[in-house]
Structures are given as structure tokens and as C-alpha cells.
Amino acid sequence: MPFYKIKSKSRSWDGEPIGILILDAAYPCVPGNVGNATTFPFPVRYHEVRGASIDRLLNQRDPALLAPFIEGAQKLEAEGVRAITGACGFMALFQQEIADSVDIPVLMSSMLQVPFIVRTLKRGKKVGIISANASVMTDRHLRSVGITPDMPVVLYGMEDKYEFRSSVLEEKGTMDTDVIEREILEVCDKMLAENPEVAAIQLECSDLPPFAAAVHRHTGLPVFDFITMIRHYESALNPTEYVGGHYAM
């Protein structure tokens, strides 16, 4: 057995690589959602940011939320996580400030992947972003994650889809995932009809990864979301130990 040493005398547990800052909201977090721990093949640790409602973050863009977000990030760091992620793409608003408040990596928005995706595509191709509410997505959100005006990106939203809007944005307390799947595919169809150059899709919202496989089957395109980002970063925190034969000539 290897030799082990405690990292902190302030806690008596370990083994949660990812900490997740989650909104103070009330709707079903179905499997595949960032807010459902069974989504991940590794342990995660949650911290609910009290007072961080959907309305205050998305619609009001309330700067007073920064303090409880930083407090939550520092708490997760003290509890031993090795990277922190958000559970709403609109947390992009505070990406740099939260990153500056801790000494571990911070990934507040799934849209951090977009600049990377752009660089993988042929010139003339676009990344299609599907957001929970495109009408309140601002240039500040995009710039906070490295998306600049010259990048070939198009933005579409789910805010006009009844089941998604009432389930998530209005928190009615129930969610019909079959209906939301149909709704997101309708948004995909509209986006691709108007932008046939789209060659990859980014799902901004943490409620949309449960439908990523359906989007991929329907469009045939690569689909990125919160889960692809979190799993990617976790694999960097826990690199694979490779064992095998060496076949020398």
C-alpha cells in the first residue's frame, strides 16, 4: 500500500474531486443534470448558493450575488475539492472573480468550451449555442468565458418553449422530459435551418445535458455541455495510469 498523508485537519473525509455551486432553485434535477450526483462516475460535492435564484442571476444579473458565490467557492475549497464548477451557464458573469478567490481551478460556465470548439472547426463553420434564455444572454456573459464578437457563434434559446420555461425558468415543480426533448429538437431544427454552417452544438444550460444524446442522434453533430466539461477536467485531476506491454522491434 502507498504512504498517505492528511491534507487538512479540518475535515475527516476525502475523495470528492469536483465541487459544484448550485442555484437556490426548486425544480427536478433529473439524471444527466449537473444537480444530480448520479450523473457523474466520480463523487461530487454540492454547495447551494443561498439567495441565488434564477431571477436574480439570469434576469437581474444582481452583482450582490458575487459575495455568496465567493463564500461558497471558498467553502468547497476548504472541504477538499480540487476544482469548482457552476450549475448554470449564466454563472459566467462571475467567472474571473470566483477564480481569483480560490487557489483551485474554477469552471463556472459550460460555455468556457466554446473558444476551444471554434478552433477545432473548419473556417466558415459555426458553433451553435442553445441557452436556457437567449434573450437575457449579454456580451458580458460571453466575454467572461472568452467568446469574442469575431467568433463564428450563433445563439438560440429555450425561453419560448412552454414545458422548459414553466419547468425550469418558472419552477412549476414538475418536468415532462419527453416534451422538453421535443422542444430542444425543435430549437435545433430552427437553428440548423437558419445556419447550415453550424458544425457543433454547445448546450449552455445545466438542465440540457439529459437531452444531449437525443440532440446528437437528431443532428449528427458533436454536442458539448456541462458534463463534457466537468468530465474532461476531472480526467486531468486524475490522469489514467497506463499499464501494458512494450513491443520493441
C-alpha positions as CSV (number, residue, x, y, z in Angstrom):
1,M,0.0,0.0,0.0
2,P,1.2,3.6,-0.7
3,F,2.1,6.0,2.0
4,Y,-0.7,8.5,2.8
5,K,-0.7,11.9,4.5
6,I,-3.7,14.1,5.6
7,K,-4.2,17.3,3.6
8,S,-6.2,19.1,6.3
9,K,-7.0,18.7,10.0
10,S,-10.3,20.5,9.5
11,R,-12.1,17.6,7.8
12,S,-12.3,13.8,8.2
13,W,-13.2,12.7,4.6
14,D,-11.7,12.9,1.1
15,G,-12.2,11.8,-2.5
16,E,-14.5,14.4,-3.9
17,P,-12.6,16.0,-6.9
18,I,-15.3,18.3,-8.1
19,G,-17.2,20.9,-6.1
20,I,-20.4,22.3,-7.6
21,L,-22.0,25.7,-6.9
22,I,-25.7,25.3,-7.4
23,L,-28.6,27.8,-7.6
24,D,-31.2,28.3,-4.9
25,A,-33.9,26.9,-7.1
26,A,-36.7,24.3,-6.9
27,Y,-37.2,22.0,-10.0
28,P,-36.5,18.4,-10.7
29,C,-32.8,17.7,-11.3
30,V,-33.2,14.6,-13.4
31,P,-30.3,12.2,-14.2
32,G,-27.9,14.0,-16.5
33,N,-28.4,17.3,-14.8
34,V,-25.4,18.8,-13.1
35,G,-27.5,18.9,-9.9
36,N,-28.0,15.1,-9.9
37,A,-25.0,13.4,-8.3
38,T,-25.8,10.1,-10.2
39,T,-24.8,11.9,-13.4
40,F,-21.2,11.6,-12.6
41,P,-18.9,8.5,-12.5
42,F,-17.0,10.1,-9.6
43,P,-18.0,11.7,-6.3
44,V,-19.0,15.4,-6.3
45,R,-19.8,17.9,-3.5
46,Y,-22.5,20.5,-3.7
47,H,-22.9,23.9,-2.2
48,E,-26.2,25.8,-2.7
49,V,-25.7,29.5,-3.0
50,R,-28.4,30.9,-0.8
51,G,-30.4,33.6,-2.5
52,A,-29.1,32.9,-5.9
53,S,-32.4,32.5,-7.6
54,I,-32.9,32.1,-11.3
55,D,-34.5,35.6,-11.5
56,R,-31.6,37.3,-9.6
57,L,-28.9,35.6,-11.7
58,L,-30.5,35.5,-15.2
59,N,-32.9,38.4,-15.3
60,Q,-31.4,40.9,-12.7
61,R,-27.7,40.0,-13.1
62,D,-27.5,41.0,-9.4
63,P,-24.0,42.0,-8.5
64,A,-24.8,41.3,-4.8
65,L,-24.7,37.6,-5.7
66,L,-20.9,37.7,-6.1
67,A,-20.2,37.6,-2.3
68,P,-22.2,34.4,-1.6
69,F,-20.7,32.8,-4.7
70,I,-17.2,33.5,-3.5
71,E,-18.1,32.3,0.0
72,G,-19.4,29.1,-1.4
73,A,-16.3,28.6,-3.6
74,Q,-14.0,29.1,-0.6
75,K,-16.1,26.7,1.5
76,L,-15.8,24.0,-1.2
77,E,-12.1,24.6,-1.4
78,A,-11.8,24.2,2.3
79,E,-13.8,21.0,2.1
80,G,-11.1,19.5,-0.2
81,V,-12.5,19.6,-3.7
82,R,-9.8,20.1,-6.4
83,A,-11.9,22.0,-8.9
84,I,-15.1,24.0,-8.8
85,T,-17.8,24.2,-11.4
86,G,-21.1,26.0,-11.6
87,A,-24.5,24.6,-12.4
88,C,-25.8,27.3,-14.7
89,G,-24.1,28.8,-17.7
90,F,-25.1,32.3,-16.7
91,M,-22.7,31.9,-13.8
92,A,-20.2,33.0,-16.4
93,L,-20.9,36.5,-15.0
94,F,-18.6,35.8,-12.1
95,Q,-16.1,33.5,-13.7
96,Q,-12.9,35.6,-13.1
97,E,-13.9,36.9,-9.7
98,I,-14.6,33.5,-8.3
99,A,-11.4,32.1,-10.0
100,D,-9.4,34.9,-8.3
101,S,-10.9,34.0,-4.9
102,V,-9.6,30.4,-4.6
103,D,-6.4,28.5,-5.4
104,I,-8.0,25.7,-7.4
105,P,-9.4,25.7,-10.9
106,V,-12.9,27.2,-11.5
107,L,-15.2,26.4,-14.4
108,M,-18.4,28.4,-13.8
109,S,-20.0,28.1,-17.2
110,S,-20.2,25.3,-19.8
111,M,-19.6,28.0,-22.4
112,L,-15.9,28.0,-21.5
113,Q,-15.6,25.2,-24.0
114,V,-16.7,27.4,-27.0
115,P,-13.4,29.0,-27.8
116,F,-11.8,25.5,-27.9
117,I,-14.6,24.1,-30.1
118,V,-14.2,27.0,-32.5
119,R,-10.6,26.2,-33.0
120,T,-11.4,22.6,-33.9
121,L,-13.7,23.6,-36.8
122,K,-13.0,24.4,-40.5
123,R,-13.1,28.0,-41.3
124,G,-16.6,29.1,-42.2
125,K,-18.2,26.7,-39.8
126,K,-20.1,27.8,-36.6
127,V,-20.8,26.8,-33.1
128,G,-24.5,26.8,-32.2
129,I,-25.2,27.7,-28.6
130,I,-28.5,26.6,-27.1
131,S,-29.3,28.6,-24.0
132,A,-32.0,28.4,-21.3
133,N,-32.8,32.0,-22.2
134,A,-31.0,33.7,-25.1
135,S,-33.0,36.9,-24.6
136,V,-31.0,37.7,-21.4
137,M,-27.6,36.5,-22.5
138,T,-25.3,39.5,-22.8
139,D,-22.0,40.3,-24.4
140,R,-20.6,40.4,-20.8
141,H,-21.5,36.8,-20.3
142,L,-19.8,35.7,-23.5
143,R,-16.7,37.7,-23.0
144,S,-16.3,36.4,-19.5
145,V,-15.8,32.9,-20.9
146,G,-13.6,34.0,-23.8
147,I,-16.2,34.3,-26.6
148,T,-15.4,37.4,-28.6
149,P,-17.6,39.1,-31.2
150,D,-15.5,37.8,-34.1
151,M,-16.1,34.2,-33.2
152,P,-18.4,32.2,-35.5
153,V,-21.1,31.6,-32.9
154,V,-24.9,31.7,-33.1
155,L,-27.2,31.8,-30.1
156,Y,-30.7,30.3,-29.7
157,G,-32.8,29.9,-26.6
158,M,-35.4,27.7,-24.9
159,E,-37.3,30.5,-23.3
160,D,-40.3,30.3,-25.7
161,K,-40.8,26.6,-25.2
162,Y,-43.7,26.1,-22.8
163,E,-42.6,23.0,-20.9
164,F,-39.0,24.1,-20.5
165,R,-40.0,27.6,-19.5
166,S,-42.6,26.6,-17.0
167,S,-40.4,23.7,-15.5
168,V,-37.1,25.5,-15.2
169,L,-37.4,29.2,-15.6
170,E,-40.7,29.4,-13.7
171,E,-40.1,26.4,-11.4
172,K,-43.6,24.9,-11.5
173,G,-42.3,21.9,-9.6
174,T,-42.7,19.2,-12.3
175,M,-40.9,18.4,-15.6
176,D,-42.0,16.3,-18.6
177,T,-38.7,15.3,-20.1
178,D,-40.3,13.8,-23.2
179,V,-41.8,17.2,-24.0
180,I,-38.6,19.1,-23.3
181,E,-36.8,16.7,-25.6
182,R,-39.1,17.5,-28.4
183,E,-38.8,21.2,-27.7
184,I,-35.0,21.2,-27.8
185,L,-35.0,19.3,-31.1
186,E,-37.4,21.9,-32.5
187,V,-34.8,24.6,-31.5
188,C,-32.1,22.6,-33.2
189,D,-34.1,22.3,-36.4
190,K,-34.7,26.1,-36.4
191,M,-31.0,26.8,-35.7
192,L,-29.7,24.5,-38.4
193,A,-32.3,25.6,-41.0
194,E,-31.2,29.2,-40.5
195,N,-27.5,28.4,-40.0
196,P,-26.5,25.3,-42.0
197,E,-22.8,26.2,-41.2
198,V,-23.3,25.0,-37.6
199,A,-20.9,22.1,-37.1
200,A,-21.0,21.7,-33.3
201,I,-23.5,22.4,-30.6
202,Q,-22.9,23.8,-27.2
203,L,-25.7,23.4,-24.6
204,E,-25.3,26.3,-22.1
205,C,-27.9,25.2,-19.5
206,S,-27.2,22.6,-16.9
207,D,-30.7,21.3,-17.4
208,L,-30.0,20.3,-21.0
209,P,-27.3,17.5,-20.8
210,P,-30.1,14.9,-20.3
211,F,-31.0,15.6,-23.9
212,A,-27.5,15.8,-25.4
213,A,-27.7,12.2,-26.7
214,A,-31.0,13.0,-28.4
215,V,-29.6,16.2,-29.9
216,H,-26.6,14.2,-31.3
217,R,-28.8,11.5,-32.8
218,H,-31.1,14.1,-34.3
219,T,-28.4,16.3,-35.8
220,G,-25.4,14.1,-36.2
221,L,-23.2,16.8,-34.7
222,P,-20.8,16.9,-31.7
223,V,-22.7,18.1,-28.6
224,F,-20.9,19.8,-25.7
225,D,-22.4,20.6,-22.3
226,F,-21.6,21.0,-18.6
227,I,-20.9,17.2,-18.3
228,T,-18.4,17.1,-21.1
229,M,-16.5,20.0,-19.5
230,I,-16.6,18.5,-16.0
231,R,-15.6,15.0,-17.0
232,H,-12.8,16.5,-19.1
233,Y,-11.4,18.5,-16.2
234,E,-11.8,15.6,-13.8
235,S,-9.7,13.4,-16.1
236,A,-6.9,16.0,-15.8
237,L,-7.2,15.9,-12.0
238,N,-7.0,12.1,-12.0
239,P,-4.9,11.0,-15.0
240,T,-5.2,7.4,-16.1
241,E,-2.3,5.1,-15.0
242,Y,-1.5,3.1,-18.2
243,V,-0.3,-0.4,-17.9
244,G,0.5,-2.7,-20.8
245,G,3.2,-4.5,-22.8
246,H,6.0,-2.8,-24.6
247,Y,6.6,-4.2,-28.1
248,A,10.1,-3.4,-29.1
249,M,11.4,-4.2,-32.6
